[in-house]
Amino acid sequence: MATSQNAAFYGYPELEAKRLMQELLETPDRYNVHLESFIARVTCRLAWGAAEASDELKQRARELLIGVSPTGALGNKLPFVMSLPDSLVPSKAWERKRAATEKVFFETMQDQVRAEVEQKKASPSWMKMFLDMRASWGFRDDLEGAYAVGMHGIAGALTVAAPMQGFCLAICHYPSTLTKLQEEIDRVCGDSPPTYADLDKMPYLRACIRESLRWRPPVPTGIPHQLTQDDVYNGYHIPAKSVMHPFEWGMSRNPKKYPMPDAYNPDRWVDPSYPTYQEPLSKYPTICGYSQFGYGRRTCQGQEVTEADLFCGIGAIAWGFDIRKAVNPQTGLEIPVPEMTYTELLIAKPKPFVFDMQPRSAKRRQRIREMFEEENGRGLYRASRSYWDDKNSALGWGTV
């Protein structure tokens, strides 16, 4: 992960941000799909050097999310059913198919990169790094490496689109934020969208990212941990092996730390009058080290790449587009945008809502098209591919 960070993630977030803007230009009403595709494509490139597996990665992530969410798979609600035969418990058969498909997908992607390495045409990726370094890294076998890379990919595809969707939701309710953000972007970046190299020069964009994660935490219940020994908290005895949820929603609503906590307010990160202000502004605010990424040995290893994805993705949206509530053409009234209508699985995302997204100007529209056509002309935007034969029912996409 550190190697790819030092290489500015090989320019993959910037490359896919151009495709994202083109897709938003063509079909803004499908923003939800486009934001998730942007993250999946960047993650695929980082994991395996190419983006053609992005639709498959999104599906692997969706199915795993159902499998691990308390409100997802039936076995998470009624664990005893997992001891019954597959024929009696469709969800158990579904999970068996999901796990088998995941394994074959990871191995297929590993074999693809291996072949590219042998042909000396592999793009930079975590898998290429593993294949080059596996002898010195101590992996037991290739399968362990396939899962190490594949699960990093799924983790990225699962979570990072949620704060981008939350940002769009927030701007519908707090439009002055976008005006202030666009002023910073235009001043620093001019006629091109933000790149990872601009990270230290754009504290307000980083503040919007940080506030998006606080305002609507992607994992509001936190990831459960098990105590390794007895503990005492505020006079309460908590025995060893207790399962604890760090309640991120509650922590993000602490009024002493976050005055008016229900308000979306990026200024709380860049205004010295707020308790969350930190210096230097070339470094802070940052999402790195935020509790949403976990604790201890299980802390997420992808914090920096998440920040890069959100910086380039949200930065591209604000650079290229204006966002506002949509107007009903028949009544002339604004179409309401619900603030709290979210999905029910472990990773909470705003359910699709109607809003207006338009390019900021004709010049900006043309610039978006030019950037996309330039990269597309270099053959960098190949279509997604399918990995499964419909005749083989043992592998493939499950119902989600």
C-alpha positions as CSV (number, residue, x, y, z in Angstrom):
1,M,0.0,0.0,0.0
2,A,2.8,2.4,0.9
3,T,4.6,1.7,-2.4
4,S,1.5,2.6,-4.4
5,Q,1.0,5.7,-2.3
6,N,4.5,6.9,-2.9
7,A,3.8,6.5,-6.6
8,A,0.7,8.7,-6.2
9,F,-1.4,5.6,-6.9
10,Y,-0.1,5.5,-10.4
11,G,-2.5,8.3,-11.5
12,Y,-5.5,5.9,-11.4
13,P,-7.9,8.1,-9.4
14,E,-7.3,11.0,-11.8
15,L,-7.7,8.8,-14.9
16,E,-11.0,7.4,-13.7
17,A,-12.2,10.8,-12.5
18,K,-12.2,11.9,-16.2
19,R,-14.4,8.9,-17.1
20,L,-16.7,9.6,-14.1
21,M,-17.3,13.2,-15.3
22,Q,-18.1,12.1,-18.8
23,E,-20.6,9.6,-17.5
24,L,-22.2,12.2,-15.2
25,L,-22.4,14.5,-18.2
26,E,-24.3,11.9,-20.3
27,T,-26.6,10.4,-17.7
28,P,-26.6,12.4,-14.4
29,D,-29.7,10.6,-13.2
30,R,-27.5,7.4,-12.9
31,Y,-25.1,9.2,-10.6
32,N,-25.3,6.3,-8.0
33,V,-24.0,3.8,-10.6
34,H,-21.4,6.1,-11.9
35,L,-19.9,6.9,-8.4
36,E,-19.7,3.2,-7.5
37,S,-18.2,2.4,-10.9
38,F,-15.6,5.1,-10.4
39,I,-14.5,3.6,-7.1
40,A,-14.6,0.0,-8.5
41,R,-12.5,1.0,-11.5
42,V,-9.8,2.7,-9.5
43,T,-9.7,-0.2,-7.1
44,C,-9.5,-2.7,-10.0
45,R,-6.6,-0.8,-11.5
46,L,-4.8,-0.7,-8.2
47,A,-5.4,-4.4,-7.5
48,W,-4.8,-5.9,-10.9
49,G,-3.7,-3.1,-13.2
50,A,-6.8,-2.8,-15.3
51,A,-10.5,-1.7,-14.9
52,E,-12.3,-4.4,-16.9
53,A,-13.3,-6.4,-13.8
54,S,-15.0,-3.4,-12.2
55,D,-18.6,-4.7,-12.6
56,E,-17.6,-8.1,-11.3
57,L,-15.8,-6.5,-8.3
58,K,-18.9,-4.5,-7.5
59,Q,-21.0,-7.6,-7.5
60,R,-18.5,-9.5,-5.3
61,A,-18.6,-6.5,-2.9
62,R,-22.4,-6.4,-2.9
63,E,-22.7,-10.1,-2.2
64,L,-20.1,-10.0,0.6
65,L,-21.8,-7.1,2.2
66,I,-25.0,-9.1,2.4
67,G,-23.1,-12.0,3.8
68,V,-21.5,-9.9,6.6
69,S,-24.4,-7.5,7.5
70,P,-26.6,-8.3,10.5
71,T,-29.6,-7.4,8.5
72,G,-28.4,-9.3,5.4
73,A,-28.1,-13.0,5.1
74,L,-30.6,-15.1,7.0
75,G,-27.8,-17.0,8.9
76,N,-26.8,-13.7,10.5
77,K,-30.3,-13.3,12.0
78,L,-30.9,-17.0,12.8
79,P,-27.5,-18.7,13.0
80,F,-28.9,-22.2,13.6
81,V,-30.1,-22.4,10.0
82,M,-26.5,-22.7,8.8
83,S,-26.4,-26.2,10.3
84,L,-29.3,-27.3,8.1
85,P,-28.9,-28.8,4.6
86,D,-28.5,-26.5,1.7
87,S,-31.8,-27.8,0.2
88,L,-33.7,-26.5,3.3
89,V,-31.8,-23.1,3.5
90,P,-31.5,-21.3,0.2
91,S,-29.4,-18.6,1.9
92,K,-26.8,-21.2,2.9
93,A,-26.5,-22.5,-0.7
94,W,-26.3,-18.8,-1.8
95,E,-23.4,-18.2,0.5
96,R,-21.6,-21.4,-0.7
97,K,-21.9,-20.1,-4.3
98,R,-20.8,-16.7,-3.3
99,A,-17.6,-18.0,-1.6
100,A,-16.8,-20.3,-4.5
101,T,-17.3,-17.6,-7.1
102,E,-15.2,-15.2,-5.1
103,K,-12.3,-17.7,-4.9
104,V,-12.4,-18.4,-8.6
105,F,-12.6,-14.7,-9.4
106,F,-9.5,-13.9,-7.3
107,E,-7.5,-16.7,-8.8
108,T,-8.6,-15.7,-12.4
109,M,-7.4,-12.1,-11.8
110,Q,-4.1,-13.4,-10.3
111,D,-3.5,-15.6,-13.4
112,Q,-4.3,-12.7,-15.7
113,V,-1.7,-10.5,-14.0
114,R,0.8,-13.4,-13.9
115,A,0.5,-13.8,-17.7
116,E,0.9,-10.1,-18.2
117,V,4.1,-10.1,-16.0
118,E,5.5,-13.0,-18.1
119,Q,4.7,-11.0,-21.3
120,K,6.3,-7.9,-19.7
121,K,3.2,-5.8,-20.3
122,A,1.7,-5.7,-16.7
123,S,0.6,-2.3,-15.5
124,P,1.6,-1.3,-11.9
125,S,-0.7,-3.1,-9.4
126,W,-0.8,-4.7,-6.0
127,M,-0.9,-8.1,-7.6
128,K,2.1,-7.4,-9.8
129,M,3.9,-6.3,-6.6
130,F,2.9,-9.6,-4.9
131,L,4.1,-11.7,-7.8
132,D,7.4,-9.8,-7.9
133,M,8.0,-9.9,-4.1
134,R,6.2,-13.1,-2.8
135,A,9.4,-14.9,-2.1
136,S,10.5,-12.2,0.4
137,W,7.1,-11.4,1.9
138,G,6.4,-14.8,3.5
139,F,3.1,-15.8,1.9
140,R,2.3,-19.4,2.2
141,D,1.0,-19.8,-1.3
142,D,-0.4,-18.0,-4.3
143,L,-4.0,-18.4,-3.0
144,E,-3.1,-16.4,0.1
145,G,-1.8,-13.6,-2.1
146,A,-4.9,-13.8,-4.3
147,Y,-7.1,-13.2,-1.3
148,A,-4.8,-10.5,0.2
149,V,-5.2,-8.5,-3.0
150,G,-8.8,-9.4,-3.8
151,M,-10.1,-8.5,-0.3
152,H,-8.3,-5.2,-0.4
153,G,-10.2,-4.7,-3.7
154,I,-13.5,-5.6,-2.3
155,A,-13.0,-3.4,0.8
156,G,-12.4,-0.4,-1.4
157,A,-15.4,-1.2,-3.7
158,L,-17.6,-1.6,-0.6
159,T,-17.1,1.6,1.2
160,V,-15.7,4.5,-0.6
161,A,-18.7,5.4,-2.8
162,A,-20.8,6.0,0.3
163,P,-19.2,9.4,1.3
164,M,-19.3,10.5,-2.4
165,Q,-23.1,9.9,-2.5
166,G,-23.4,11.5,1.0
167,F,-21.5,14.6,-0.4
168,C,-24.1,15.0,-3.2
169,L,-26.9,14.7,-0.6
170,A,-25.3,17.3,1.7
171,I,-24.9,19.8,-1.1
172,C,-28.6,19.6,-1.9
173,H,-29.2,20.8,1.7
174,Y,-26.2,23.0,2.2
175,P,-25.6,24.6,-1.3
176,S,-23.3,27.4,0.0
177,T,-20.7,24.7,0.7
178,L,-20.3,24.0,-3.0
179,T,-19.8,27.7,-3.8
180,K,-17.0,27.9,-1.3
181,L,-15.5,24.6,-2.5
182,Q,-15.6,25.7,-6.2
183,E,-13.8,28.9,-5.3
184,E,-10.9,27.0,-3.8
185,I,-10.8,24.5,-6.8
186,D,-10.9,27.3,-9.4
187,R,-8.2,29.2,-7.6
188,V,-5.8,26.3,-7.2
189,C,-6.6,24.1,-10.2
190,G,-7.9,26.5,-12.9
191,D,-8.9,24.7,-16.1
192,S,-8.2,21.1,-14.8
193,P,-9.8,19.1,-12.0
194,P,-7.8,18.4,-8.8
195,T,-5.1,15.8,-8.8
196,Y,-3.5,14.0,-5.9
197,A,-0.5,16.4,-6.2
198,D,-2.9,19.2,-5.1
199,L,-3.8,17.5,-1.8
200,D,-1.7,19.8,0.5
201,K,-3.0,22.9,-1.2
202,M,-6.7,22.3,-0.8
203,P,-7.8,22.2,2.8
204,Y,-11.4,23.0,2.1
205,L,-11.8,20.1,-0.3
206,R,-10.3,17.9,2.4
207,A,-12.6,19.4,4.9
208,C,-15.6,18.5,2.8
209,I,-14.4,14.9,2.6
210,R,-13.8,14.8,6.3
211,E,-17.2,16.3,7.1
212,S,-18.9,13.9,4.7
213,L,-17.6,10.9,6.7
214,R,-18.5,12.5,10.0
215,W,-22.0,13.7,8.9
216,R,-23.0,10.3,7.6
217,P,-20.5,7.7,8.7
218,P,-20.4,4.8,6.2
219,V,-20.3,2.3,9.0
220,P,-22.5,4.0,11.6
221,T,-22.6,1.0,14.0
222,G,-18.8,0.5,13.8
223,I,-17.1,-2.8,13.2
224,P,-17.5,-5.2,16.2
225,H,-14.5,-6.3,18.2
226,Q,-14.1,-8.9,20.9
227,L,-12.4,-8.1,24.2
228,T,-9.3,-10.2,24.9
229,Q,-9.5,-9.5,28.7
230,D,-11.9,-8.1,31.3
231,D,-12.3,-4.3,31.2
232,V,-14.0,-1.5,33.1
233,Y,-15.6,1.5,31.4
234,N,-17.3,4.3,33.4
235,G,-17.8,1.9,36.3
236,Y,-19.3,-0.9,34.1
237,H,-17.6,-4.3,34.1
238,I,-17.2,-5.7,30.6
239,P,-16.1,-9.4,30.7
240,A,-13.5,-10.9,28.3
241,K,-14.9,-12.2,25.0
242,S,-17.7,-9.6,25.0
243,V,-18.5,-8.2,21.5
244,M,-18.2,-4.5,21.4
245,H,-19.5,-2.1,18.7
246,P,-17.7,1.3,18.6
247,F,-20.9,3.3,17.9
248,E,-19.6,5.7,15.3
249,W,-22.9,7.5,14.8
250,G,-23.0,8.5,18.5
251,M,-19.3,9.5,18.5
252,S,-19.8,11.7,15.4
253,R,-22.7,13.5,17.2
254,N,-20.8,14.5,20.3
255,P,-21.9,18.2,20.7
256,K,-18.8,19.2,22.7
257,K,-16.5,18.1,19.9
258,Y,-18.9,18.9,17.0
259,P,-21.1,21.9,17.8
260,M,-24.5,21.6,16.0
261,P,-23.5,18.0,15.1
262,D,-26.5,17.4,12.8
263,A,-25.4,20.2,10.4
264,Y,-23.1,19.5,7.5
265,N,-20.4,22.1,8.1
266,P,-16.9,21.7,6.6
267,D,-15.8,25.0,8.3
268,R,-15.5,23.1,11.6
269,W,-12.3,21.7,10.2
270,V,-10.7,24.9,8.9
271,D,-12.0,27.6,11.2
272,P,-9.8,28.1,14.4
273,S,-12.9,28.8,16.5
274,Y,-14.0,25.1,16.3
275,P,-12.6,22.5,18.6
276,T,-11.8,20.2,15.6
277,Y,-9.4,22.7,14.0
278,Q,-5.8,21.6,13.5
279,E,-2.7,23.0,11.9
280,P,-0.9,22.9,9.6
281,L,-3.7,23.2,7.0
282,S,-1.3,21.7,4.5
283,K,-1.9,18.4,6.4
284,Y,-5.2,18.9,8.2
285,P,-8.0,18.1,8.0
286,T,-7.4,14.5,6.9
287,I,-9.5,11.4,7.1
288,C,-6.4,9.3,7.9
289,G,-6.5,8.1,11.5
290,Y,-10.3,8.6,11.7
291,S,-12.1,6.1,13.8
292,Q,-14.3,5.0,10.9
293,F,-11.2,3.1,9.7
294,G,-11.1,0.9,12.8
295,Y,-8.8,0.3,15.7
296,G,-5.7,-1.6,16.7
297,R,-4.5,-4.5,14.5
298,R,-7.6,-4.4,12.4
299,T,-7.2,-0.7,11.4
300,C,-8.0,-0.3,7.6
301,Q,-4.8,-0.3,5.5
302,G,-6.5,1.7,2.8
303,Q,-6.9,5.1,4.4
304,E,-4.5,7.0,2.1
305,V,-6.0,5.5,-1.1
306,T,-9.5,6.3,0.2
307,E,-8.5,9.9,0.7
308,A,-7.0,10.0,-2.8
309,D,-10.1,8.5,-4.3
310,L,-12.4,10.9,-2.5
311,F,-10.1,13.9,-3.2
312,C,-10.0,13.2,-7.0
313,G,-13.7,12.1,-7.2
314,I,-15.4,14.7,-5.2
315,G,-12.9,17.3,-6.5
316,A,-13.9,16.4,-10.1
317,I,-17.6,16.6,-9.4
318,A,-17.3,20.1,-7.8
319,W,-14.9,21.2,-10.5
320,G,-17.2,20.1,-13.3
321,F,-20.8,20.4,-12.0
322,D,-23.3,22.4,-10.1
323,I,-25.6,20.5,-7.8
324,R,-28.9,21.6,-6.5
325,K,-32.4,20.3,-5.7
326,A,-34.4,19.4,-8.8
327,V,-37.6,21.4,-9.6
328,N,-40.8,19.6,-10.6
329,P,-41.6,21.0,-14.0
330,Q,-45.4,20.7,-13.5
331,T,-45.6,22.5,-10.1
332,G,-42.4,24.6,-10.2
333,L,-41.6,23.5,-6.7
334,E,-38.4,21.8,-5.5
335,I,-38.5,18.1,-5.3
336,P,-37.8,17.1,-1.6
337,V,-34.5,15.3,-0.9
338,P,-34.7,13.1,2.1
339,E,-31.7,13.4,4.5
340,M,-32.0,10.1,6.4
341,T,-33.3,7.6,3.8
342,Y,-30.4,5.1,3.9
343,T,-29.7,1.5,3.1
344,E,-30.0,-1.0,5.9
345,L,-26.8,-3.1,5.5
346,L,-23.6,-2.7,7.4
347,I,-22.3,0.0,5.1
348,A,-24.9,2.7,5.0
349,K,-25.5,4.6,1.7
350,P,-28.2,7.1,0.8
351,K,-30.8,5.5,-1.3
352,P,-31.0,7.0,-4.8
353,F,-32.7,10.4,-4.8
354,V,-33.6,13.0,-7.4
355,F,-31.5,16.1,-7.8
356,D,-30.2,18.4,-10.5
357,M,-26.6,18.0,-11.7
358,Q,-25.5,20.2,-14.6
359,P,-22.1,21.2,-16.0
360,R,-21.0,24.6,-14.6
361,S,-20.6,26.1,-18.1
362,A,-20.4,25.2,-21.7
363,K,-16.6,25.6,-21.6
364,R,-16.4,23.2,-18.7
365,R,-18.7,20.7,-20.5
366,Q,-16.3,20.9,-23.5
367,R,-13.3,20.4,-21.4
368,I,-14.7,17.3,-19.8
369,R,-15.4,15.8,-23.2
370,E,-11.9,16.7,-24.4
371,M,-10.2,15.1,-21.4
372,F,-12.3,11.9,-21.8
373,E,-11.6,11.6,-25.5
374,E,-7.9,12.1,-25.0
375,E,-7.7,9.2,-22.6
376,N,-10.2,7.1,-24.5
377,G,-8.1,7.6,-27.7
378,R,-5.2,6.0,-25.9
379,G,-7.2,2.9,-25.3
380,L,-7.4,3.4,-21.5
381,Y,-11.2,3.0,-21.1
382,R,-12.0,-0.6,-22.1
383,A,-15.4,-2.0,-21.4
384,S,-16.2,-4.3,-18.5
385,R,-16.2,-8.0,-19.2
386,S,-18.1,-11.0,-18.0
387,Y,-16.4,-13.8,-16.1
388,W,-19.1,-16.5,-15.9
389,D,-20.7,-19.0,-18.2
390,D,-24.5,-19.0,-17.6
391,K,-24.5,-22.7,-18.1
392,N,-22.4,-23.2,-15.0
393,S,-24.9,-22.5,-12.2
394,A,-22.3,-23.4,-9.5
395,L,-20.5,-20.0,-10.1
396,G,-21.7,-16.5,-11.0
397,W,-23.9,-13.7,-9.7
398,G,-26.3,-14.4,-6.9
399,T,-29.5,-12.5,-6.3
400,V,-28.9,-9.3,-4.3
